[in-house]
Amino acid sequence: MITLTAENFDEQVLGSDKPVLVDFWADWCPGCRMIAPVLAEIEAETGLTVGKLDSDAHGSIVARYGVLALPTLLLFENGEPVRQIVGAKPKRMLMRELGLA
């Protein structure tokens, strides 16, 4: 899992030649803590790059993509968001919604 910031977001996500799943999270968000280990499993099992962005610390990125609730997952392909998942969901459902199941 990579740690994303406002400083490295464009390079790590938009400039990536493979899909990147961005997890918009915050320390105070219980759902964010619930899905963190699930995202680690998905990354290990599929090879999908997962990046975590602390929404409280990097509000400019949150605003850029109109994230209004946490956790929000955005799947980027070729620098563009192609899928959005809002809220904590079970692994099976996340895999299906990401097109990995």
C-alpha positions in Angstrom: 0.0 0.0 0.0 1.3 3.4 -0.9 0.7 6.6 1.2 -0.6 9.3 -1.0 -0.3 13.0 -0.4 -1.2 16.2 -2.3 2.4 16.3 -3.4 2.7 12.8 -4.8 -0.9 12.1 -6.0 -0.5 13.2 -9.6 2.7 11.1 -10.0 1.6 8.0 -8.1 -2.0 7.9 -9.3 -2.6 9.9 -12.5 0.8 9.0 -13.9 0.6 5.3 -13.2 0.5 2.9 -16.1 -1.6 0.4 -14.1 -4.8 0.8 -12.2 -4.7 2.4 -8.8 -7.4 2.2 -6.1 -7.4 5.3 -3.9 -8.8 4.9 -0.4 -10.0 8.3 1.0 -9.9 7.8 4.7 -9.6 9.6 8.1 -8.5 8.5 11.6 -11.9 9.3 13.0 -13.8 7.1 10.5 -14.8 3.7 11.8 -15.7 2.4 8.4 -12.2 3.4 7.2 -10.7 1.2 9.9 -13.0 -1.7 9.0 -12.0 -1.8 5.4 -8.3 -1.2 5.8 -7.4 -4.9 6.3 -9.8 -5.9 3.5 -8.0 -3.5 1.1 -4.6 -5.0 2.1 -6.0 -8.5 1.3 -7.3 -7.3 -2.1 -3.9 -5.8 -2.9 -2.0 -9.0 -1.9 -4.4 -11.3 -3.8 -4.8 -9.3 -7.0 -1.7 -7.2 -7.3 -3.9 -4.1 -7.6 -2.0 -1.0 -6.3 -3.9 0.5 -3.4 -3.1 4.0 -2.2 -4.3 5.6 1.0 -5.0 9.3 1.2 -5.6 11.0 4.5 -8.6 13.1 3.7 -8.1 15.5 6.6 -4.5 16.3 5.7 -5.1 16.6 1.9 -8.3 18.4 1.4 -7.3 19.7 -2.0 -7.4 16.2 -3.5 -10.7 15.5 -1.7 -12.2 18.6 -3.2 -10.8 17.9 -6.7 -12.7 14.6 -6.8 -15.8 15.7 -4.9 -15.5 13.2 -2.1 -18.3 13.9 0.4 -18.3 10.7 2.6 -15.7 8.4 4.0 -14.6 5.9 3.2 -14.7 6.5 -0.5 -12.7 4.3 -2.9 -11.9 5.6 -6.4 -10.4 3.3 -9.0 -8.2 5.1 -11.5 -7.2 3.8 -14.9 -5.1 5.8 -17.2 -5.3 8.8 -14.9 -9.1 8.9 -14.8 -11.5 7.8 -12.1 -13.5 4.9 -13.6 -15.3 3.5 -10.5 -16.4 4.9 -7.1 -17.4 3.0 -4.1 -18.8 4.9 -1.0 -19.0 3.2 2.4 -17.5 0.2 4.0 -18.5 -3.1 2.3 -17.6 -6.7 2.7 -14.6 -8.0 0.6 -16.7 -10.0 -1.8 -18.8 -7.0 -2.6 -15.8 -4.8 -3.0 -14.2 -7.3 -5.4 -17.4 -7.4 -7.5 -17.8 -3.7 -7.6 -14.1 -3.3 -8.6 -14.6 -5.8 -11.4 -12.1 -8.2 -9.8 -14.5 -11.1 -8.9 
